[in-house]
Amino acid sequence: MKKRSPAKPRGASGVPAPAHRTPGYDDILAIARLIESGSRFTEFRLRSGDIEVEVKRANGVAAEIGPRPIAATAAAGTTSAPVAPAKAGAQLPDLPAGTHLIRSPMVGTFYRAPEPGAKPFVEPGKKVKPDSIVCIIEVMKLMNSVEAGVKGTVTHVLVENGALVEPGQPLVAIRPE
């Protein structure tokens, strides 16, 4: 008698179901880009293992990614400094030679303040030391402080509060002393 191999699970359409796998970094980044560029939905949810992503659009316009412990600081009025679009390829303002650019060390959500309603870490004109915190990048509910790295004066905050940033993207410009 011949042994049969176990039957493969089949979806509702009768097509074999894909093998189960946990989404990786590239998968999550692709989903974030899809959400950012999509305009035909008002709500998106994804849960896989310990990873949970939920996005809701108010009136189908602005995306709010949740849950975020430091969310909505833009609404709390902490974006008074000049800012540029959040896109990684966005054009930088004219910066003098020697300007120190603080770049995002990772993909995540950019926050200017430690919590909603709090004073931003830095504003243009503020003097900083190398160990001064200039922003937070949130990645999967983990808050990562970003330090100035140089002594100097902040000239520009280049990203909107709450924006998705990518590795290497300029965040803050400092005129070194």
C-alpha atoms as one frame of an Amber mdcrd trajectory, in Angstrom:
protein
   0.000   0.000   0.000   1.322   3.424  -1.001   1.673   6.164   1.644  -0.075
   9.437   0.905   1.540  12.750   1.668  -0.529  14.945   3.974  -3.028  17.193
   2.231  -2.023  20.819   1.874  -4.396  23.336   3.456  -6.613  25.003   0.886
  -8.165  28.456   0.921 -11.810  29.258   0.165 -11.044  29.341  -3.581  -9.611
  25.825  -3.512  -6.104  27.127  -4.169  -3.470  25.877  -1.724  -3.028  28.354
   1.128   0.392  30.040   1.281   2.821  28.835   3.923   2.500  30.835   7.162
   5.398  33.153   7.894   5.940  36.125  10.144   6.392  39.427   8.274   9.926
  40.766   8.369  11.375  44.269   8.272  11.081  44.556   4.459   7.459  43.372
   4.577   6.532  45.978   7.203   8.340  48.722   5.270   6.469  47.740   2.088
   3.161  47.827   3.981   3.979  51.273   5.419   4.754  52.587   1.930   1.545
  51.095   0.561  -0.485  52.702   3.344   1.236  56.048   2.838   0.491  56.064
  -0.899  -3.009  54.569  -0.712  -6.089  56.736  -0.751  -8.949  54.306  -1.264
  -9.356  53.077   2.283 -10.233  54.575   5.629  -9.014  51.801   7.897  -6.290
  49.147   7.759  -5.398  46.485  10.344  -2.719  43.807  10.361  -1.840  41.384
  13.137   0.848  38.739  12.907   2.257  37.231  16.066   3.443  40.043  18.335
   3.238  42.624  15.537   0.085  44.694  15.270  -0.448  47.608  12.875  -3.566
  49.771  12.755  -4.105  52.816  10.532  -7.240  54.969  10.443  -7.879  57.992
   8.274 -10.003  60.834   9.564 -12.550  61.627   6.829 -10.459  59.531   4.445
  -7.685  62.164   4.384  -4.910  62.178   6.988  -3.474  58.880   8.185  -3.058
  58.305  11.901  -0.885  55.320  12.682  -1.620  53.700  15.994  -1.180  52.757
  18.702   1.467  55.390  19.473   2.266  56.551  22.977   3.555  59.900  21.712
   0.979  60.441  18.945  -0.646  63.698  17.970   2.065  66.121  19.040   1.465
  68.054  15.839  -2.108  68.660  16.944  -0.812  69.798  20.315   1.009  72.682
  18.650   4.584  71.470  18.915   5.483  72.026  15.272   6.149  75.764  15.375
   9.605  75.465  13.815  10.092  75.585  10.037   9.652  72.119   8.637  10.063
  70.391   5.293   8.115  67.480   3.780   8.742  64.092   5.373   9.676  62.286
   2.155  13.222  60.925   2.083  13.792  62.450  -1.348  12.405  65.842  -0.341
  14.532  68.845  -1.223  16.569  70.321   1.608  16.572  74.069   2.198  19.755
  75.931   1.237  22.155  75.141   4.066  25.537  76.798   4.593  28.696  74.767
   4.002  29.708  72.861   7.114  26.130  72.347   8.333  25.844  69.151  10.380
  22.823  67.053   9.351  21.393  64.632  11.875  20.053  61.684   9.903  17.570
  59.038  10.904  19.362  55.915  12.110  16.373  53.724  11.242  12.905  53.561
   9.762  10.261  54.759  12.184   8.046  57.633  13.280   9.673  61.007  14.025
   8.644  62.875  17.182   9.841  66.345  18.214   8.730  66.091  21.869   8.857
  63.429  24.599   5.046  63.291  24.882   1.923  64.985  23.488   1.700  68.618
  24.567   5.298  68.742  25.793   7.834  71.318  24.654   9.877  70.106  21.622
  13.401  68.880  22.296  14.830  71.556  19.957  13.762  74.623  17.987  15.740
  76.657  15.440  18.098  78.926  17.360  18.526  76.527  20.293  22.092  75.672
  21.310  22.854  71.974  21.697  25.680  69.820  23.045  26.770  66.505  21.463
  24.625  64.531  23.948  21.510  66.763  23.613  18.444  64.805  22.487  16.969
  66.379  19.352  14.108  63.950  18.630  12.707  60.460  19.120  12.266  57.780
  16.472   9.589  55.232  17.381   9.925  51.734  15.970   7.323  49.115  16.938
   6.451  50.885  20.218  10.125  51.339  21.167  11.285  54.933  21.614  14.818
  55.656  20.348  16.407  58.974  21.357  18.527  60.701  18.712  21.373  62.909
  19.947  22.872  65.997  18.275  26.365  64.514  17.988  27.941  68.005  17.808
  27.997  71.243  19.766  26.236  74.038  17.891  22.972  75.827  17.084  19.904
  74.213  15.511  19.066  75.929  12.213  16.267  73.728  10.834  13.926  70.911
  11.825  13.477  69.141   8.489  10.640  66.685   9.219   6.996  67.079  10.232
   6.140  65.761  13.677   4.619  62.268  13.451   6.036  61.603   9.954   7.403
  58.243   8.851  11.168  58.523   8.269  13.655  56.242   6.571  17.281  55.382
   7.401  19.625  58.185   6.355  16.870  60.785   5.990  17.925  64.261   7.233
  16.015  65.235  10.396  17.674  68.280  11.960  20.335  70.751  10.720  22.902
  72.205  13.145  25.502  74.926  12.620  28.530  73.538  14.513  30.579  75.747
  16.853
